[in-house]
Amino acid sequence: MTLRAATVDDFTTFTERTGYTPAPNTCGLVAEVAGRLAGLVLFDTWTPNSAHMHALVEAPGACRELLRTAFAYAFSHVGVLFGVIRESNARSLRLAQRAGFRQVAVLQDGWKPGEHLHLLQLRREECRFFPR
């Protein structure tokens, strides 16, 4: 597996597969196995102490190293990461919770009528993937 910086083409891939368009200040990492996308982690909506984290996992086996590297990068800049996940995306909700994110709110009809958004957060000191 190789890791590299995400490109504008990766942002487009993310949008096509998830329906979310990253903000202009987006950066991230891509994991590839044999030249194929295994995972993609993006960060945007930066504040002085937080960033919005997005993940797309195509090969779950690549997830641990990709997340470890992504968390190390993000938590070297901010103390809190947050994620917003559609209620219908149970796989992503489980992945985020296994990574240590905890739910802090539900935005009723936040994606579209009848489709709620879950707001999750992970603090640096709670992240089991972040080296201390």
SVG drawing of the C-alpha trace seen along z (x, -y; Angstrom):
<svg xmlns="http://www.w3.org/2000/svg" viewBox="-39 -30 43 36">
<polyline fill="none" stroke="black" stroke-width="0.4" points="0.0,0.0 1.2,-3.5 0.0,-6.8 0.0,-10.1 -1.5,-13.5 -5.0,-13.9 -5.5,-15.7 -8.4,-17.6 -9.2,-14.4 -9.5,-12.6 -11.9,-15.3 -14.0,-14.7 -14.0,-10.9 -15.1,-11.6 -18.0,-13.8 -19.1,-11.2 -19.1,-8.4 -20.5,-10.2 -22.5,-13.2 -20.5,-15.6 -18.5,-18.4 -15.4,-19.3 -14.8,-22.9 -12.1,-25.0 -9.6,-24.6 -9.6,-20.8 -6.5,-18.6 -6.1,-14.9 -4.5,-11.5 -5.1,-8.7 -4.2,-5.0 -3.6,-2.9 -3.1,0.8 -1.7,2.0 -2.5,-1.5 -6.2,-1.3 -8.0,-3.5 -8.2,-1.7 -9.2,-4.7 -9.4,-8.5 -9.4,-10.8 -10.1,-14.5 -10.1,-17.5 -11.8,-20.8 -13.8,-23.5 -10.7,-24.3 -11.0,-26.5 -8.2,-27.4 -8.9,-24.2 -11.1,-21.9 -11.5,-20.4 -14.2,-18.4 -13.0,-14.9 -14.4,-12.9 -13.5,-9.3 -14.1,-6.9 -12.9,-3.3 -12.8,-0.9 -10.5,1.7 -11.1,2.0 -7.6,3.6 -6.0,0.4 -8.0,-1.6 -5.8,-1.3 -2.6,-2.7 -4.5,-5.4 -6.4,-6.5 -3.3,-6.5 -1.5,-8.8 -4.5,-11.0 -5.1,-11.4 -1.4,-12.2 -1.6,-14.9 -4.8,-16.5 -4.1,-16.3 -0.7,-18.0 -2.8,-21.1 -6.1,-20.9 -7.5,-19.4 -10.9,-18.4 -12.2,-16.6 -15.8,-16.4 -17.7,-14.4 -21.2,-14.7 -22.7,-11.4 -26.1,-10.6 -28.2,-8.4 -28.7,-5.9 -24.9,-5.4 -24.7,-2.8 -21.3,-1.5 -19.7,-5.0 -21.4,-5.6 -20.0,-2.3 -16.5,-3.1 -16.5,-6.5 -17.6,-5.1 -15.0,-2.3 -12.4,-5.0 -13.5,-6.7 -15.9,-9.4 -18.9,-10.0 -22.2,-11.5 -22.9,-15.0 -26.1,-15.9 -28.6,-14.8 -29.7,-17.3 -33.2,-16.3 -33.8,-16.4 -30.2,-17.7 -29.4,-15.9 -32.9,-16.0 -36.4,-15.6 -36.5,-12.4 -32.7,-11.9 -31.0,-13.0 -27.4,-13.9 -25.3,-12.7 -22.7,-15.1 -19.8,-13.3 -16.6,-14.5 -13.2,-13.1 -10.8,-14.9 -7.1,-14.5 -6.8,-13.1 -9.5,-10.5 -8.0,-9.2 -6.5,-5.8 -4.8,-6.1 -2.9,-9.3 0.6,-8.7 1.1,-10.3"/>
</svg>
